[in-house]
Amino acid sequence: MKTRFVLITLFLFHFSFSQDPPQFGTPFAGVPDPRDGSIYQVNIRAFSEAGNFQGVTNRLDQIRALGVNILYLMPCTPVGILKTANSPYCVRNYKEVNPEFGTLADLRTLIAEAHKRGMAVILDWVANHTAWDHPWITEHPSWYMKDAGGAIVPAKVGGFVWNDVAQLDFSNKDMRQGMVDAMRYWIFAANADGFRCDYTDGPPVDFWVETNANLRAIPGRKFILYAEGGRTANYKAFDYNHGFSFYDGLKQMFGPAQMTALKVESENDAQYQGAGESNRLVRYITNHDVNGWDGPPATVMGGQAGSMAAFVLAAYNKGVPLIYNGQEIALDYALTFPFTDKNVVWNENKAVTDEYIKLIRFRNASEAIRRGTLASYSNGNVSAFVKKTDKEKVVVLVNVRNRQVQYPLPPDLANATWYNGFDKSVIKTGASMDLGPYQYVVATAAPLEPSGIDGRSPEGEAPGITARYGNRILTLAGMAPGCAIRVSDASGKTLSSMRPRDASARIDLGGSGPGLLLLTIEDPGTGRLHALKFMR
C-alpha cells in the first residue's frame, strides 16, 4: 500500500509539470525563417523614461520602421532581493512578471501589438541559475548544486563567481522538467515566439537539445531560439549562436589595433563549425553587455562612420544583425549595469536612423545577402565578399580603415558594370577601386527590384494571380476582370478597395503605417475569396 502511494505521488508530481495554461491570443504566423531574421534588442529598464512595457509598446512603430522582424526583450521576470546586485538576470520567479515593468496583461499587449506590426517576440531566458529567493530554493533544494557541506553554491563562470545567483543542478531530471514547464508557460500565457537563452554554454548541450525539441513540438507554432553562447555544439538545438568573438574582431579591425580585415574570414571558419543550413550567428556592434563595458559603438569602432561600416559586416557577411536600443540614433552615452541610472533619450537623428533603415531594407530585399553562398576577396584593409544565389549576385566592399585605400579588384569583379544596391545607379569598375575612409560599397550584378520592409511577396493561396509588394506599391496581375480587391490592416480597417476593369491592378499604400496587411480578392465569376498576407 505504501509503495502504491509513493508511485501515485510521483506520477502526480511529474504530471503537474505538463499542464500548460490556456493559449492566449493566436500563435503568430509571421515568425521569420531564421535566415531572414533581423533583431532589435530592448533593454526594458533603459528603453523609456518610465522603464516599463508601455514605454516599449509606444515606440513599436519606430522599431518596425527600421525593417527588423524579431523583437528581443531582456528579462521580464522579477529580480531577486536576497544577496541582490539588482541584475535583470537574477530571476526570483520563472512564472511571474517583474512588477516594475507592469503586468502580464501589459506584456500580452506589447507582444500582440508587435505581432500586428509583423514582428516576432522572443524573451530573454535565464536557465543556468536563479535568485536566492526563488521559490525553488525552499521547495526543491535538491535542484541546486551543493558544496561538500550540503550548502547551495553560487553560480561560477571560470574563475568568476556570481554571488547573487544560485547554481542549478542539470543532473536533476525533475529540475530539467520544471525548467521546460516554466518556458512553455510563456509560450502559452503571453504568446511569445521563442527565447534568447542567457549563458547557454553553462547548462549541458543535451539539456538544450531535449528542452528545445519539447518547445518545437508544440503544435501550430514556429519559434526563434537564440543561444547566447559560443559553443558550436549549440547549433544542435538553436537557430542562432552569439557572435562574441566577431564583435571582438570588429573592435580589433576598426579600433587602435588595426587588425587585418581577413579576421572576418577566420571568424567564419571557426564559428560556423557544425552549423546547419539555416543556423546563423547573431552579429552586433553593440548590445547591453558591451555597451556598458566598452561604451557606445562610435567610441569603439573609430567614430560613427566606422561603426556604420562595422554594422555592414555584421548584417551582410554571414550573420543575422542585432540592433540595440539607441543604436539607431547614435546614442552617445553608455547604458551601464544594472540599467537604472540612465535611459535612452529619443532625440531624433534622422541621418543615422535613415542609414540603418537603408541597410536593413536592402538586406531584407536581397535573398543573396540573407541566404546566398559566400566567396571572400578580402585583403588587409578591405573586407570584400560576394554573395550569390542562382538569380542574384551582390558584391560588398568595406574599407575598415579611417583613410583612403585602393582596392585591386579580382578579375570577376573588375572591368564590369554593377548597380548600386541602394539607388540602382550604375557603377563601372576598372582594375581597382578607391575607397574613402570607412566607405562601403554594396552593388548588384543587375538592378535589384525595390521591396517592402520585409522584402517578401504576399503569402497565401490565389491560383493564377501574381502579387508583389515593393516601394509602397502593391501590384497584381492574372485576375479575372471585375475582381473586388480590398487591403486591410491587422485590426480589419480598410486601407484600400477597388474593382479594376482588367486583369491587373496597382495600389499605392504609401500612406499606411508598418505592419501586417491582408489582401482579399473576390472572383466575380466563382465568388471565391482569395486571401494573402504581406508586410508593409
MIPA-602346 format. One record per residue: x, y, z of N, C-alpha, C in turn. Coordinates in steps of 0.05 Angstrom, whole numbers, plus 5000, padded with zeros to 4 digits. Layout:
XYZXYZXYZ ...
***
This chain:
501749765000500050005000501750255000 503850255016505650485017507050524990 507950304977509250324951507350444931 504850364931502850464912502450764917 502350854942502151134948504451304937 506851194940509251334930509151354900 508351144886508151144857506151354847 503851364861501751554853502751834858 504151874880505252144886507252234865 509052054857510952114837509652174810 507552024804506152074779504952354778 503652424801502352694802504452914802 506752864814508953054815509953114786 510352904770511252944743508953054725 506552964730504353044713503753344717 504353454741503753734746505453914728 507753814719509453984701508254004673 506553824665505653814637503153984632 502254134653499754284649500354564639 499954604613500354864602497955044607 498355304611495955474613494555494587 492155594586490755634561492255824543 492155774517493555944497492356214497 493956424503493056694500493556784471 491556904458491857004432492156784411 492756874387493156684365496156664359 497256424358500156394351500856554326 503056694328503856874306504856714282 503556764259504256614235506656744221 507556974229509657124215512457084226 512856884243515556834253517456784229 519556934226521156904202522856654202 523556564178525656364175528156484189 529556314204531956424218533956564200 534156484176536056614157535256894150 532656954153531657214145531257404168 532157324192531657484216533457734217 532357934230533958174238532758254265 534458294285533558304313533858594324 531958664341532158914356532058844385 534158914400534258854429533259094445 531359024463530259224481531159174510 532459364521533159374550530959524564 528959374574526459504583526959724604 528759674622529359874643530260144631 531860124610533060374600531760474575 529760334564528660394538527060664538 525660714560524060954562524361074589 523361314592523461454618521961294639 519761174631518161014650519460744656 521060644638522360384642520460154645 518360144628516359934631515459834603 513659634604512659524579511259734561 509759914574508360114558510260294543 512560354555514460514542515560384516 515660124516516459974492514159974471 511759914481509459904463509060164448 509660384462509260654450511160704426 513360554424515260604403515460374383 513460204383513559974364513560054335 512160264328512160354300514960444292 516460584309519160674302521060434300 520660234317522359994316521859854290 519359804283518659664259519559814234 519560074235520460234212523360184204 524860084223527660014217527859774198 525759614197525759374180526259124194 526559134221527158884236524558714239 524958454243522658284245522658104270 524658144288524758004313525258204336 523458214355523758384378524758214401 526958284413528158134435528058294460 526458204480526158334505527958214526 529558384539531158294562529258194584 530358054604528657904623526258064633 523957934632521458054641520657954669 522257774680521557644706522557814729 521357784753522157944776525057884785 526258094796529158074804529358004834 531257834840531657744867532557974885 531757954911532458154931534658054950 534657794956536657684974539357674960 541457784972544157794961544157934934 542558124930541958234904544258414894 544558414867546158614852544258764834 541658714837539458844821539758774792 540758534786541158454758538558344747 537858424722535558304709535858004705 538357904706538857624702538857464728 537857584749537557454775534557404779 533557164771530657114769529557024795 527557174805526257104831523956904827 522756904803520556714798520356684767 520356444758520356394729517556444717 515456454733512756474722511356734731 512956944736511757194744512957424727 511557644725512457874711513658074731 515958194723517158394740515258634744 514358684768512458894772513459174765 516059214764517059474755516359534726 515859324711515259354682512259364677 510559274696507759264692506558984698 504558914684503158664690503358474666 502358224671502258034649500558144626 498358284633496658404612498158604596 499958764609501558954594503558814575 504758594584506558444567505058324544 502658214549501058104528500358314507 499758554516499158774497501558844480 503858854493506358914478506758704456 506558454463507058234444504958244422 502458284429500258294409500758524390 501558754400501958984383504458944365 506458814375508758744358507958554336 506258354342505258174322503758314300 502058504308500558664288502458804269 504758864278506759004261508658814247 508158564249509758364235512258284248 512558334275514958264289514458024308 516157824306516157614327517457724352 516757604375517757704401519057464415 521657494423522957294439523757414466 523557244486524157334513526857234523 528157394538530757314550530257104572 531656874570531156664590533756584604 533656574630536056514647535756234659 536956034647536555764655538755664674 541055784674543255674689543055704719 541655914729541655974757539156134764 538556154790536256314799537256504821 535456674829535856844853535756664878 536956764899536956614925534156614937 532356794929529656794940527656684919 528656534900526856394882525456164898 522856114893521455904908522655634906 524155574885525355314882527455264905 528655474915530655444936529555294960 527055364968525855234991524154994983 522855004960521154794952522654554941 524854604927526354394914529354434917 530454434941533254484945535054284931 533954044925535553844911536053914882 534754124872535054214845537554384841 539054434862541354614861543954464867 546154564857548754464863549454534892 550954354906551654394934554554334938 555654464959558454404966558554164984 560954094993561353855010559753865035 559154105045557554125069554554125065 553754105039550854095033549654365028 551154575027550154845022549954904992 547855034984547555104956549755304948 550955274925553255434917552355654897 553755874896553256074876554155984848 553156114828553956044800556856144796 558255994779561056044774561656024745 563056214734563956214706566956234706 568356014698571256024700572056074729 573656274733574456344760572756554773 570656644759568956864769566456754781 565756844805563456744820561256964819 558856884811556557064812555157014839 555757174859554757114886551757174889 550557324870547757404873545857184863 546956964851545256764840546156484848 544256294850544756024858544855834834 546855654834547355474812545455244811 543955204789542154974786543754724779 542654494785543954234780542554104757 543954094734542753984710542953674708 543953554729543753264730541153174742 539553364753537053304765534853314744 533653094738531653074716529153234723 528353234749525953384756526353684752 528753784758529354064754529154134724 530253954707530054004678527154024669 525453844680522653844672521354094682 522154184706521054434716521754674699 524254674688525054884671523554884645 523154654633521554634609518654744614 517554664636514854744643514755054645 516755174657516755464660517055604633 518755494615519055614589516455594573 515155364574512655324560510555524570 510655594595508655774606508556034590 510856144582510856404568509856374540 510256144528509256094501506156114501 504955994521502055984523500856234536 502056314559500756534574501156804561 503356844547503957104535504157104505 504056864493504156834464506956914453 509056864468511756914459512556724437 514456814421515356664397518056534399 519056514424521556384428523156524450 525756454450527456554472530256614462 531456814475534356854474535256754501 536856534501537556404525540256494535 540356604559542756714571544756504579 547256564576549456384584548856094577 548456054552547655794542549855584545 552355674546554555484549554855364577 553255464596553255354623551955084625 549255074620547954814620549054634598 548854364602549954174582548254184556 549554114534548254124508545753944508 545953704520543653524519541153644532 541553824552539253954564537854134543 539454284528538254454508537054294485 538254074477537053904456534353804465 534153704489531553604499529553824502 530354044514528554264520527454394495 529254454476528354594452526754404434 527354144435525653954420522853954431 522653974457520053984470518454234461 519754464460518454704451517554694422 519354594405518754584377516554384371 515954204389513854004385511054114391 510954364402508354484407506854524381 504554414377503154434351502554714342 502754764316501855014305503655254312 506155204320507955424328510555404313 511655644307514355664298515855834318 518455774322519955914343522656014332 523656224345526356304342527756244369 529956084368531356004391534256094388 535156264406537756414403539456354427 541756244423543656174444545656394449 545656504473547756694480550156524489 551456404469553656234475555556224451 557956134455559856104434560455814427 559255624442559655344437558355254411 559955154393558855084367556854854369 557054694390555054474394552254584398 552054844405549354964408547654944383 549054924360547554904335545754664334 546254464351544554224352541754294362 541454514377538954574390537854844382 539555034374538755304370538855384340 537355594333537555724307540055894306 540556044328542656244328544656184351 547156244345549256264365550056564367 551656634387552256914393555056984384 555257224371557757304359559657444377 560357324400562257444418564857524404 566057324391568757374380568657544355 566357544341566057714318566158004326 564758074348564858344359567758414367 569058234380571858284387573558334362 573058184341574458224316573958494304 571458584305570758854295572259064310 572359034337573859234353576759244345 577959014340580758994333581259104305 579359074286579659174259579359484258 577159574271576459864269577760034290 578659904312579860054334582860084331 584260164352587060224351588859994342 588059744346589659514338590059494308 588159594293588259594263588859314253 587459114263587858834254586958814225 588058614212587458564184584458504180 583458594158580658534151580158244146 582258084143581857794139580857654164 580657804186579557704211576657604207 575157724189572457644183572357354173 574257284155574257014144575056814165 576956884182577756694203575456644223 573956854228571556824246569556634233 569056664208567056494195567956204196 570556154191571655884191571255754219 571755914240571755804267568955774278 567255974274564755984288562455844274 562855754249560655604236561255304234 563155214250563654924250561154774261 560254584245557854424253555254564249 555154794237552654944233551054814210 548454814213546654724192546054944172 544454884152543855074131542555324141 540755304161539355534170540455654196 542655544206543855654230545355914223 545256104242546756354238547856444264 549956614262550956764285549557024286 548857114310547757384315550257564318 550357764300552757944300551858224305 553458374319552658634330555158814333 554559074335556759264341556259374369 554059304382553559374410551259204420 551159154446548859034459548959124488 547259014505547159114533549759064548 551158844542553658784556555858974547 556458964521558859114512558359414512 555859504510555259784512556059884540 555359724560556059804587559059794593 560459584581563359554586564959744569 564359764543566059904524565160184517 562560234522561360484513559960444487 558660654476557260634451559060564428 558060464406559760364384561560564372 560760814371562561024358565161054374 565060994400567561024416569360774412 568260564401569760314398570660264369 569060354350569460284322570460524306 571860704318573060924302571261144295 569161194311567261404305564761294292 562861484286560261394275560661264248 562361374231562761264204563860984206 565760944224566960674228564860474239 563160574257561160384268559060304247 558460484228556560404207557860204188 560460244182561860054165561959784179 562459784205562559534220559759394220 557659554221554959434220554359304194 555459414172555059284146556259004146 558558964159559758704161558058524178 556958634200555258474218552758384204 551658554187549058504175549158354149 551358384134551458284106553358044103 555258004121557257794114556157514117 555657424142554757154145553357124172 551557314177550257304203547557434203 546257444226543757584230544357834247 543558074238544358314252542558364277 543758484297542358574321542858874324 540659014329540759304335539959334364 541559464380540959514409539659784412 537659804429536160054431537960294435 537460494418539060744419541260744397 542060514388544060494367543160644342 540560634336539460754311539361054312 539961174335540161474336542961554345 544861354344547661404352547761524380 546361384399546461474427549361484436 550161714447552961764452553861724481 552161584497552961514524552161224529 553561104548553160824554550760784573 549460554571547360474589548660254606 549460334631551060154647549359994667 550459754673549159564692548759704719 546459664732544159494725541959644709 542759844693541059974674538860144687 539460264710537560424724538360714726 540860784719541761064722540961244699 541061134674540361294651538361144633 536861294619535061164598535661294571 534661164551535061274524533361524521 534661744514533161984507532861984476 530461964467529961914439530062174422 532362304423532662534405533062444376 531762584358531762494330534662524319 535462324304537962334289537362214262 535962364246534862254221536962134203 539162254200541262154182542161874189 542661834215543561574224541261364222 538961444231536661254230536061174201 536161374183535561304155537661124144 540161144153542260964143541760674152 540860644177540160374187537760264171 535860434166533460344150534360254123 536160414110537160344084538560074084 540260034104541859784105540159544110 538259564129536459334134534559284111 533659504098531859464076533159304053 535659374047537059224026537458934034 538158894059538558614069535958454065 533658584073531158444071530358384042 531158564024530458533996532258333981 534658273992536558113978536757833989 535757643974535957363981538957283982 540557393964543357323964544757403990 544157634001545357724026544357534049 541857474049540757314071541457024069 541556914045541756624042543856524022 545156714008546956633987549556513996 550956383978553556273983555656503983 557756483999559556704003562356623992 563456813977566256793968567757043976 570057013989571457244001573757333983 574157593982576357713966577757923983 577957884009578958094027582058114025 582958354032585858384037586158514065 588458624071588858724098587158964106 586359124086584859374092581959364084 581259184067578559174056577358904061 575058894074573458644075571758644050 572258454033570858434007569758154003 567258143995566057873990563757903970 563157673958560857643940559057443952 556457503951554357313959552457273935 551857023929550156983906548356743909 546156763895544256543891544156493861 542356313853542056263824541156503808 539756693822538556913808539757183816 541557193835542457453845545357433854 546857653849549657673857550057953869 551257953893551858203907554758213915 556058443910558758473920558758693941 560258633963560458823985563458883990 564159143991566859223997566659414021 568259364042568259534066571059604073 571659864071574259964080574359984110 575959824123575959824153577960034164 579060204147580960404155579760684153 580760854171579861134171581761304152 582161194129583761334108583061214081 583661364061583061254034584961024027 583860814015585460594007584760523978 586560393964586060293937585759993938 583459903928582959613929583159493901 585159323896585359193870583158983866 581459023846579158843843579958573831 578858353841579458093828578258083800 579257913783578357913755575357893750 573857743767571057713761569357953771 570658153784569358403792570258643777 572658613764573858843750572658883723 572959133713572259203685569359103679 567559173697564759073694562859293701 560259253694558159433702556559313725 556459473747554959393770552859603776 551059553795548959743802548959783832 548860033841548860093869546359963882 546859813903544759663916542559843929 543260093934541360263948539760443930 540960533908539460713890539460623860 540760393855540860273828542460433807 543960633817545660783798547860603788 548860663764550860493751553660533763 555060313768557860323777559560173756 561360313743563060183723565860153736 566759903738569259853751571559833731 573959893742576459853727578059633739 580659663740582359463752582459483783 581759723793581759763822579659973829 579260003855577260193864578360343888 578160613888578960773910576660793930 577160733955575160743976575960943997 574061134003574561334023574661214051 575261384071575461284098572761144107 572960904115570660744125568460724104 569060764079567060744058566160454053 563660414048562760154040561160174014 561559973997560159953971558659693970 556059713964554359483960553259503932 553759303916552959313888551859043879 550059063859548858823849549558783819 549458543810550158483782547958583764 545458593774543158713759541658873779 540159083769538659253788536759083805 536859113831535158963849532559103851 530358953847527659063849527159163877 526259423880525759523907523559353920 523659343946521859163960520759293985 518759163997517659254022519559224045 518559294069520259294092521559024097 519858804093521058544099521858404074 521658534050522758424026521358174016 518758134023517457894015514957953999 514257773980511757793967509457703985 506957773979504757673994504857363995 503857254018503756974021500856884024 500156664012497456554014496756393989 494156353985493256193962491556373943 492456403919491056553899491856453871 490856213863491756083839491456263814 493656283799493656443775494156733779 494156833804494457113809497257163820 498657353809501257423820501057693835 502457713857502357953873505158013882 505858273882508458353891508258623905 509358643929509458893943512259003944 512659253936515259373937515059673933 516759813947516960103944514260243947 512660143967510060253975507860173955 508460023934506459963914505859663914 503259593914502359313911501459283883 502659093868501959043840500758763838 498558743823497158493819496758433790 496858183782496458103755495157833754 493857763731492757503728489957463740 488657683747485957663759483757653737 481557553744479157573727478257863728 477557983705476558253705474158293723 474158513737471958573755472258463783 474558363790475058263817474758493837 473758423860473558613882476058583899 477658793903480158783917479958963942 480958853964480959003989483558954004 484759174014487159154031486359264058 486859104079486159184106488559144125 488559284147490659244167489859024187 491558974207491158754225488658784242 487659034245485259084260482659054243 483059014217480758994199480059254185 481359474191480859724178481659714149 479859804131480359804103482260034096 484459964082486360164073485960244044 485060054028484560104000482559893990 480859973971479059783958478559883930 478259693912477859763884476759523868 475659573845474659363827475759433799 478159353793479359423767477859293743 478059423721476659323697478159093683 480759093686482358893672483658703692 485658553682486758333699489058423716 489558683718491858783734490959023751 492559073771491859293789494459403802 494459653808496759783821495659953844 496459883869495360013892497560153908 497360413912499360563927498560553957 500360433973499960414002501860584018 502860794005504860964018503861094043 501261134046500261274070499761094094 500060834090499460654112501960604128 501660554154503960504171504960224169 507260164182508359894180506659684194 506759444185505259234198504259024179 502758834190501658614175499158714161 498958664134496658734118495358484106 492758504101491258274089490158374063 490758224042489658274015487558064009 485158144003482957963995482158023966 481757823951480957843923478557663918 476257783911473857623906473457593876 473357343866472957283838469957323831 469357493812466557553806465057313793 466557133781465256913767464556683786 466456613804466056383821465256463849 465656723856465056813883467256733903 469356593893471456503911473056743922 473756723947475256933960478056843965 480056983954482856923959483957113980 485557013998486757184019489757144020 491157364020494057364022494957554043 497157484057498357654077500957774067 501558024074504158134068504758354088 507258444087508258644106508658914092 507859124105508459394096510859484111 
***
